[in-house]
């Protein structure tokens, strides 16, 4: 897909994230907005999936371990045609299929239940191990947060992924330097994630998670890698696309009010006009 088309899709997803969070009056802006570009490339270019047949046996799996960022997953699934976009406005409402954390078996395209941080990566590793033992060709992609990997459970799962040589597993770290209390390096110093994942025998690639061109290049490289699990360390800007949200940890778990929503959408619409005026 053309880079320009992917940028426009990312812009639409960001606008829907802002709208649904304002309607819900609660939720997480920062991580969701920062992860948009990667999910956009995944769902519209890389992932084997079929919105008309969400349980297609040959599909690749996407596991959202940092489940609080699920507005980005919901908005992407709606954009891809898994359900109608108007349902996004039911986010976090009683009886809605779009709860504050993903719920498996309720909404088409959602592959795991999430909530307690650290559990999604364990689910992804178990799924990848099962698929490999059955000699299936499906890939498993798993998003984890940088604050989330402070959980010990994550590293237990990564040890097992190394033991089983799960080269059908792609772990994507949302390295955006925010969690609810600030920068993870100030909460628990993470050190070099590249060195850490490499020490766990992962093939590790660090890149700009908000550059469509870099994301496309990285996923192209991933297809060629064999023999080891893969870790993609995505340097994402939290709140990407909305200037007053970018790199501000206060927007980790905060929804915009009506005035802030109007400001955010104005910025995103200005960005959309610029994208449309870009050469292909």
NORLIN-V403676 format. One record per pair of residues at least 24 apart in sequence whose ideal C-beta (glycine too) atoms are under 10 Angstrom apart, sorted by sequence separation. I is the first residue (numbers start at 1). J is the second residue. If there is no record, write none. Layout:
i=I j=J
i=I j=J
//
This chain:
i=12 j=36
i=13 j=37
i=74 j=98
i=83 j=107
i=120 j=144
i=149 j=173
i=173 j=197
i=203 j=227
i=204 j=228
i=209 j=233
i=210 j=234
i=211 j=235
i=242 j=266
i=243 j=267
i=11 j=36
i=39 j=64
i=73 j=98
i=74 j=99
i=82 j=107
i=83 j=108
i=120 j=145
i=148 j=173
i=149 j=174
i=203 j=228
i=204 j=229
i=205 j=230
i=206 j=231
i=207 j=232
i=209 j=234
i=210 j=235
i=239 j=264
i=242 j=267
i=10 j=36
i=13 j=39
i=14 j=40
i=51 j=77
i=82 j=108
i=83 j=109
i=118 j=144
i=140 j=166
i=148 j=174
i=149 j=175
i=171 j=197
i=201 j=227
i=202 j=228
i=203 j=229
i=204 j=230
i=205 j=231
i=206 j=232
i=207 j=233
i=208 j=234
i=209 j=235
i=210 j=236
i=241 j=267
i=242 j=268
i=9 j=36
i=10 j=37
i=13 j=40
i=51 j=78
i=71 j=98
i=81 j=108
i=82 j=109
i=117 j=144
i=118 j=145
i=121 j=148
i=141 j=168
i=142 j=169
i=143 j=170
i=144 j=171
i=146 j=173
i=147 j=174
i=201 j=228
i=202 j=229
i=203 j=230
i=204 j=231
i=205 j=232
i=206 j=233
i=207 j=234
i=208 j=235
i=209 j=236
i=210 j=237
i=241 j=268
i=9 j=37
i=10 j=38
i=12 j=40
i=49 j=77
i=51 j=79
i=54 j=82
i=70 j=98
i=74 j=102
i=81 j=109
i=82 j=110
i=117 j=145
i=120 j=148
i=121 j=149
i=139 j=167
i=140 j=168
i=141 j=169
i=142 j=170
i=143 j=171
i=144 j=172
i=145 j=173
i=146 j=174
i=200 j=228
i=201 j=229
i=202 j=230
i=203 j=231
i=204 j=232
i=205 j=233
i=206 j=234
i=207 j=235
i=208 j=236
i=209 j=237
i=10 j=39
i=11 j=40
i=35 j=64
i=51 j=80
i=52 j=81
i=54 j=83
i=70 j=99
i=71 j=100
i=73 j=102
i=78 j=107
i=80 j=109
i=111 j=140
i=119 j=148
i=122 j=151
i=125 j=154
i=139 j=168
i=140 j=169
i=141 j=170
i=142 j=171
i=143 j=172
i=144 j=173
i=145 j=174
i=146 j=175
i=147 j=176
i=150 j=179
i=171 j=200
i=200 j=229
i=202 j=231
i=203 j=232
i=204 j=233
i=205 j=234
i=206 j=235
i=208 j=237
i=242 j=271
i=7 j=37
i=9 j=39
i=10 j=40
i=13 j=43
i=39 j=69
i=43 j=73
i=50 j=80
i=51 j=81
i=52 j=82
i=70 j=100
i=77 j=107
i=111 j=141
i=112 j=142
i=117 j=147
i=118 j=148
i=121 j=151
i=138 j=168
i=139 j=169
i=140 j=170
i=141 j=171
i=142 j=172
i=143 j=173
i=144 j=174
i=145 j=175
i=146 j=176
i=147 j=177
i=198 j=228
i=202 j=232
i=210 j=240
i=241 j=271
i=6 j=37
i=9 j=40
i=10 j=41
i=35 j=66
i=49 j=80
i=50 j=81
i=51 j=82
i=70 j=101
i=77 j=108
i=78 j=109
i=111 j=142
i=117 j=148
i=118 j=149
i=122 j=153
i=125 j=156
i=126 j=157
i=129 j=160
i=133 j=164
i=137 j=168
i=139 j=170
i=140 j=171
i=141 j=172
i=142 j=173
i=143 j=174
i=144 j=175
i=145 j=176
i=146 j=177
i=147 j=178
i=148 j=179
i=171 j=202
i=173 j=204
i=175 j=206
i=200 j=231
i=209 j=240
i=210 j=241
i=241 j=272
i=8 j=40
i=9 j=41
i=40 j=72
i=44 j=76
i=50 j=82
i=51 j=83
i=67 j=99
i=68 j=100
i=69 j=101
i=70 j=102
i=77 j=109
i=116 j=148
i=117 j=149
i=118 j=150
i=119 j=151
i=121 j=153
i=122 j=154
i=125 j=157
i=128 j=160
i=129 j=161
i=132 j=164
i=136 j=168
i=146 j=178
i=147 j=179
i=170 j=202
i=175 j=207
i=197 j=229
i=7 j=40
i=39 j=72
i=43 j=76
i=47 j=80
i=49 j=82
i=67 j=100
i=68 j=101
i=69 j=102
i=70 j=103
i=74 j=107
i=76 j=109
i=77 j=110
i=117 j=150
i=118 j=151
i=120 j=153
i=121 j=154
i=124 j=157
i=125 j=158
i=128 j=161
i=132 j=165
i=145 j=178
i=146 j=179
i=147 j=180
i=169 j=202
i=170 j=203
i=171 j=204
i=173 j=206
i=176 j=209
i=197 j=230
i=198 j=231
i=6 j=40
i=9 j=43
i=10 j=44
i=32 j=66
i=35 j=69
i=38 j=72
i=39 j=73
i=42 j=76
i=43 j=77
i=67 j=101
i=68 j=102
i=73 j=107
i=117 j=151
i=118 j=152
i=119 j=153
i=120 j=154
i=121 j=155
i=122 j=156
i=123 j=157
i=125 j=159
i=126 j=160
i=129 j=163
i=132 j=166
i=145 j=179
i=147 j=181
i=150 j=184
i=175 j=209
i=176 j=210
i=197 j=231
i=5 j=40
i=6 j=41
i=9 j=44
i=31 j=66
i=34 j=69
i=36 j=71
i=40 j=75
i=44 j=79
i=66 j=101
i=67 j=102
i=74 j=109
i=116 j=151
i=118 j=153
i=119 j=154
i=121 j=156
i=122 j=157
i=125 j=160
i=126 j=161
i=129 j=164
i=131 j=166
i=132 j=167
i=147 j=182
i=149 j=184
i=162 j=197
i=170 j=205
i=174 j=209
i=196 j=231
i=197 j=232
i=32 j=68
i=33 j=69
i=35 j=71
i=36 j=72
i=39 j=75
i=40 j=76
i=43 j=79
i=44 j=80
i=67 j=103
i=73 j=109
i=74 j=110
i=117 j=153
i=118 j=154
i=121 j=157
i=122 j=158
i=125 j=161
i=128 j=164
i=129 j=165
i=132 j=168
i=147 j=183
i=148 j=184
i=165 j=201
i=166 j=202
i=167 j=203
i=173 j=209
i=197 j=233
i=31 j=68
i=32 j=69
i=35 j=72
i=39 j=76
i=43 j=80
i=64 j=101
i=65 j=102
i=70 j=107
i=73 j=110
i=116 j=153
i=117 j=154
i=118 j=155
i=120 j=157
i=121 j=158
i=124 j=161
i=125 j=162
i=129 j=166
i=131 j=168
i=132 j=169
i=146 j=183
i=147 j=184
i=150 j=187
i=162 j=199
i=172 j=209
i=194 j=231
i=196 j=233
i=3 j=41
i=6 j=44
i=28 j=66
i=31 j=69
i=32 j=70
i=33 j=71
i=34 j=72
i=35 j=73
i=38 j=76
i=39 j=77
i=64 j=102
i=73 j=111
i=118 j=156
i=119 j=157
i=122 j=160
i=126 j=164
i=128 j=166
i=131 j=169
i=146 j=184
i=150 j=188
i=158 j=196
i=162 j=200
i=163 j=201
i=193 j=231
i=1 j=40
i=5 j=44
i=6 j=45
i=28 j=67
i=30 j=69
i=31 j=70
i=32 j=71
i=33 j=72
i=36 j=75
i=40 j=79
i=43 j=82
i=63 j=102
i=118 j=157
i=122 j=161
i=125 j=164
i=127 j=166
i=128 j=167
i=129 j=168
i=145 j=184
i=146 j=185
i=149 j=188
i=158 j=197
i=161 j=200
i=162 j=201
i=194 j=233
i=1 j=41
i=5 j=45
i=28 j=68
i=29 j=69
i=31 j=71
i=32 j=72
i=36 j=76
i=39 j=79
i=40 j=80
i=70 j=110
i=121 j=161
i=126 j=166
i=128 j=168
i=129 j=169
i=147 j=187
i=150 j=190
i=161 j=201
i=162 j=202
i=193 j=233
i=27 j=68
i=28 j=69
i=31 j=72
i=32 j=73
i=35 j=76
i=39 j=80
i=73 j=114
i=125 j=166
i=127 j=168
i=128 j=169
i=147 j=188
i=149 j=190
i=155 j=196
i=158 j=199
i=159 j=200
i=161 j=202
i=192 j=233
i=27 j=69
i=28 j=70
i=29 j=71
i=32 j=74
i=124 j=166
i=127 j=169
i=128 j=170
i=158 j=200
i=159 j=201
i=1 j=44
i=27 j=70
i=28 j=71
i=32 j=75
i=67 j=110
i=128 j=171
i=147 j=190
i=157 j=200
i=158 j=201
i=1 j=45
i=27 j=71
i=28 j=72
i=70 j=114
i=125 j=169
i=146 j=190
i=149 j=193
i=158 j=202
i=67 j=112
i=69 j=114
i=124 j=169
i=155 j=200
i=64 j=110
i=67 j=113
i=68 j=114
i=124 j=170
i=125 j=171
i=172 j=218
i=24 j=71
i=62 j=109
i=63 j=110
i=64 j=111
i=65 j=112
i=67 j=114
i=68 j=115
i=124 j=171
i=146 j=193
i=149 j=196
i=62 j=110
i=63 j=111
i=64 j=112
i=66 j=114
i=67 j=115
i=121 j=169
i=149 j=197
i=170 j=218
i=62 j=111
i=63 j=112
i=64 j=113
i=65 j=114
i=67 j=116
i=68 j=117
i=170 j=219
i=21 j=71
i=59 j=109
i=61 j=111
i=62 j=112
i=64 j=114
i=67 j=117
i=121 j=171
i=20 j=71
i=60 j=111
i=61 j=112
i=63 j=114
i=65 j=116
i=66 j=117
i=17 j=69
i=19 j=71
i=59 j=111
i=65 j=117
i=66 j=118
i=67 j=119
i=170 j=222
i=18 j=71
i=54 j=107
i=55 j=108
i=65 j=118
i=67 j=120
i=17 j=71
i=20 j=74
i=21 j=75
i=54 j=108
i=55 j=109
i=65 j=119
i=66 j=120
i=16 j=71
i=17 j=72
i=20 j=75
i=53 j=108
i=54 j=109
i=65 j=120
i=66 j=121
i=167 j=222
i=170 j=225
i=16 j=72
i=19 j=75
i=52 j=108
i=54 j=110
i=55 j=111
i=63 j=119
i=64 j=120
i=65 j=121
i=17 j=74
i=18 j=75
i=51 j=108
i=54 j=111
i=63 j=120
i=65 j=122
i=175 j=232
i=13 j=71
i=14 j=72
i=16 j=74
i=17 j=75
i=20 j=78
i=51 j=109
i=63 j=121
i=65 j=123
i=167 j=225
i=168 j=226
i=171 j=229
i=172 j=230
i=173 j=231
i=175 j=233
i=176 j=234
i=177 j=235
i=178 j=236
i=13 j=72
i=16 j=75
i=17 j=76
i=63 j=122
i=64 j=123
i=65 j=124
i=167 j=226
i=169 j=228
i=170 j=229
i=171 j=230
i=172 j=231
i=173 j=232
i=174 j=233
i=175 j=234
i=176 j=235
i=177 j=236
i=178 j=237
i=179 j=238
i=15 j=75
i=16 j=76
i=49 j=109
i=63 j=123
i=64 j=124
i=167 j=227
i=169 j=229
i=170 j=230
i=171 j=231
i=172 j=232
i=173 j=233
i=174 j=234
i=175 j=235
i=176 j=236
i=177 j=237
i=178 j=238
i=13 j=74
i=14 j=75
i=63 j=124
i=165 j=226
i=167 j=228
i=168 j=229
i=169 j=230
i=170 j=231
i=171 j=232
i=172 j=233
i=173 j=234
i=174 j=235
i=175 j=236
i=176 j=237
i=177 j=238
i=178 j=239
i=13 j=75
i=16 j=78
i=49 j=111
i=61 j=123
i=62 j=124
i=63 j=125
i=117 j=179
i=165 j=227
i=166 j=228
i=167 j=229
i=168 j=230
i=169 j=231
i=170 j=232
i=171 j=233
i=172 j=234
i=173 j=235
i=174 j=236
i=176 j=238
i=12 j=75
i=13 j=76
i=16 j=79
i=61 j=124
i=165 j=228
i=166 j=229
i=167 j=230
i=173 j=236
i=176 j=239
i=186 j=249
i=12 j=76
i=13 j=77
i=24 j=88
i=27 j=91
i=63 j=127
i=165 j=229
i=166 j=230
i=172 j=236
i=174 j=238
i=176 j=240
i=183 j=247
i=13 j=78
i=20 j=85
i=23 j=88
i=24 j=89
i=26 j=91
i=27 j=92
i=63 j=128
i=164 j=229
i=184 j=249
i=10 j=76
i=12 j=78
i=13 j=79
i=19 j=85
i=23 j=89
i=24 j=90
i=25 j=91
i=26 j=92
i=43 j=109
i=61 j=127
i=162 j=228
i=183 j=249
i=9 j=76
i=12 j=79
i=13 j=80
i=20 j=87
i=21 j=88
i=22 j=89
i=23 j=90
i=24 j=91
i=25 j=92
i=61 j=128
i=161 j=228
i=162 j=229
i=182 j=249
i=20 j=88
i=23 j=91
i=24 j=92
i=161 j=229
i=181 j=249
i=182 j=250
i=10 j=79
i=16 j=85
i=19 j=88
i=20 j=89
i=22 j=91
i=23 j=92
i=24 j=93
i=160 j=229
i=161 j=230
i=178 j=247
i=180 j=249
i=9 j=79
i=19 j=89
i=20 j=90
i=21 j=91
i=23 j=93
i=61 j=131
i=73 j=143
i=161 j=231
i=176 j=246
i=177 j=247
i=178 j=248
i=179 j=249
i=180 j=250
i=182 j=252
i=9 j=80
i=17 j=88
i=20 j=91
i=21 j=92
i=60 j=131
i=72 j=143
i=158 j=229
i=176 j=247
i=178 j=249
i=181 j=252
i=16 j=88
i=19 j=91
i=20 j=92
i=24 j=96
i=28 j=100
i=177 j=249
i=178 j=250
i=180 j=252
i=12 j=85
i=16 j=89
i=27 j=100
i=158 j=231
i=176 j=249
i=178 j=251
i=179 j=252
i=180 j=253
i=17 j=91
i=24 j=98
i=26 j=100
i=69 j=143
i=178 j=252
i=179 j=253
i=180 j=254
i=178 j=253
i=24 j=100
i=66 j=142
i=67 j=143
i=69 j=145
i=176 j=252
i=60 j=137
i=61 j=138
i=62 j=139
i=63 j=140
i=64 j=141
i=65 j=142
i=66 j=143
i=68 j=145
i=20 j=98
i=58 j=136
i=60 j=138
i=61 j=139
i=62 j=140
i=63 j=141
i=64 j=142
i=65 j=143
i=66 j=144
i=67 j=145
i=141 j=219
i=57 j=136
i=58 j=137
i=59 j=138
i=60 j=139
i=61 j=140
i=62 j=141
i=63 j=142
i=64 j=143
i=65 j=144
i=66 j=145
i=58 j=138
i=59 j=139
i=60 j=140
i=61 j=141
i=62 j=142
i=63 j=143
i=64 j=144
i=65 j=145
i=66 j=146
i=68 j=148
i=57 j=138
i=60 j=141
i=61 j=142
i=62 j=143
i=63 j=144
i=66 j=147
i=67 j=148
i=141 j=222
i=56 j=138
i=66 j=148
i=65 j=148
i=66 j=149
i=139 j=222
i=65 j=149
i=139 j=223
i=65 j=151
i=144 j=231
i=146 j=233
i=146 j=234
i=48 j=137
i=65 j=154
i=140 j=229
i=141 j=230
i=142 j=231
i=143 j=232
i=48 j=138
i=146 j=236
i=48 j=139
i=139 j=230
i=141 j=232
i=143 j=234
i=47 j=139
i=65 j=157
i=46 j=139
i=47 j=141
i=46 j=141
i=42 j=141
i=42 j=143
i=128 j=229
i=39 j=141
i=72 j=174
i=147 j=249
i=38 j=141
i=39 j=143
i=125 j=229
i=38 j=143
i=69 j=174
i=147 j=252
i=63 j=169
i=65 j=171
i=61 j=168
i=65 j=172
i=66 j=173
i=69 j=176
i=145 j=252
i=35 j=143
i=60 j=168
i=61 j=169
i=62 j=170
i=63 j=171
i=66 j=174
i=65 j=174
i=35 j=145
i=60 j=170
i=62 j=172
i=31 j=143
i=68 j=180
i=66 j=179
i=31 j=145
i=31 j=146
i=31 j=147
i=31 j=148
i=46 j=170
i=42 j=170
i=42 j=172
i=39 j=172
i=38 j=172
i=38 j=174
i=35 j=172
i=35 j=174
i=34 j=174
i=34 j=175
i=35 j=176
i=32 j=174
i=34 j=176
i=31 j=174
i=33 j=176
i=34 j=177
i=30 j=174
i=34 j=178
i=31 j=176
i=30 j=176
i=31 j=178
i=30 j=178
i=31 j=179
i=30 j=179
i=30 j=180
i=28 j=180
i=92 j=255
i=91 j=255
i=45 j=212
i=41 j=209
i=38 j=207
i=46 j=215
i=69 j=238
i=45 j=215
i=46 j=216
i=37 j=208
i=38 j=209
i=41 j=212
i=45 j=216
i=37 j=209
i=38 j=210
i=40 j=212
i=41 j=213
i=46 j=218
i=47 j=219
i=36 j=209
i=37 j=210
i=41 j=214
i=42 j=215
i=46 j=219
i=35 j=209
i=36 j=210
i=37 j=211
i=38 j=212
i=41 j=215
i=45 j=219
i=46 j=220
i=34 j=209
i=35 j=210
i=37 j=212
i=40 j=215
i=41 j=216
i=45 j=220
i=34 j=210
i=39 j=215
i=46 j=222
i=33 j=210
i=37 j=214
i=38 j=215
i=41 j=218
i=42 j=219
i=46 j=223
i=37 j=215
i=41 j=219
i=38 j=218
i=38 j=219
i=69 j=252
i=68 j=252
i=71 j=255
i=68 j=253
i=38 j=232
i=38 j=234
i=37 j=234
i=38 j=236
i=35 j=234
i=37 j=236
i=10 j=210
i=34 j=234
i=36 j=236
i=37 j=237
i=34 j=235
i=35 j=236
i=10 j=212
i=34 j=236
i=9 j=212
i=33 j=236
i=34 j=237
i=35 j=238
i=37 j=240
i=33 j=237
i=34 j=238
i=36 j=240
i=37 j=241
i=7 j=212
i=31 j=236
i=33 j=238
i=34 j=239
i=35 j=240
i=36 j=241
i=6 j=212
i=30 j=236
i=32 j=238
i=33 j=239
i=34 j=240
i=5 j=212
i=6 j=213
i=30 j=237
i=31 j=238
i=32 j=239
i=33 j=240
i=34 j=241
i=3 j=211
i=4 j=212
i=30 j=238
i=31 j=239
i=32 j=240
i=33 j=241
i=3 j=212
i=6 j=215
i=29 j=238
i=30 j=239
i=31 j=240
i=33 j=242
i=2 j=212
i=3 j=213
i=6 j=216
i=28 j=238
i=29 j=239
i=30 j=240
i=1 j=212
i=34 j=245
i=3 j=215
i=30 j=242
i=33 j=245
i=34 j=246
i=3 j=216
i=29 j=242
i=33 j=246
i=34 j=247
i=1 j=216
i=30 j=245
i=29 j=245
i=30 j=246
i=30 j=247
i=30 j=248
i=33 j=251
i=29 j=248
i=30 j=249
i=32 j=251
i=30 j=250
i=31 j=251
i=29 j=250
i=30 j=251
i=31 j=252
i=29 j=251
i=30 j=252
i=31 j=253
i=18 j=241
i=28 j=251
i=29 j=252
i=30 j=253
i=17 j=241
i=18 j=242
i=28 j=252
i=29 j=253
i=30 j=254
i=14 j=239
i=17 j=242
i=28 j=253
i=29 j=254
i=14 j=240
i=15 j=241
i=27 j=253
i=28 j=254
i=29 j=255
i=14 j=241
i=18 j=245
i=26 j=253
i=27 j=254
i=28 j=255
i=29 j=256
i=13 j=241
i=14 j=242
i=26 j=254
i=27 j=255
i=26 j=255
i=27 j=256
i=10 j=240
i=11 j=241
i=25 j=255
i=10 j=241
i=24 j=255
i=25 j=256
i=29 j=260
i=33 j=264
i=23 j=255
i=25 j=257
i=21 j=254
i=22 j=255
i=21 j=255
i=22 j=256
i=20 j=255
i=21 j=256
i=22 j=257
i=29 j=264
i=33 j=268
i=22 j=258
i=18 j=255
i=19 j=256
i=22 j=259
i=18 j=256
i=22 j=260
i=23 j=261
i=17 j=256
i=21 j=260
i=22 j=261
i=21 j=261
i=22 j=262
i=18 j=260
i=19 j=261
i=22 j=264
i=18 j=261
i=21 j=264
i=22 j=265
i=18 j=262
i=18 j=263
i=19 j=264
i=15 j=261
i=18 j=264
i=19 j=265
i=17 j=264
i=18 j=265
i=15 j=264
i=18 j=267
i=14 j=264
i=15 j=265
i=18 j=268
i=14 j=265
i=17 j=268
i=15 j=267
i=14 j=267
i=15 j=268
i=14 j=268
i=15 j=269
i=12 j=268
i=15 j=271
i=11 j=268
i=14 j=271
i=15 j=272
i=10 j=268
i=11 j=269
i=14 j=272
i=11 j=271
i=12 j=272
i=10 j=271
i=11 j=272
i=10 j=272
i=11 j=273
i=8 j=271
i=11 j=274
i=7 j=271
i=8 j=272
i=11 j=275
i=7 j=272
i=10 j=275
i=11 j=276
i=7 j=274
i=8 j=275
i=7 j=275
i=8 j=276
i=6 j=275
i=7 j=276
i=5 j=275
i=8 j=278
i=4 j=275
i=7 j=278
i=3 j=275
i=4 j=276
i=4 j=277
i=4 j=278
i=3 j=278
i=4 j=279
i=5 j=280
i=4 j=280
i=3 j=280
i=2 j=280
//
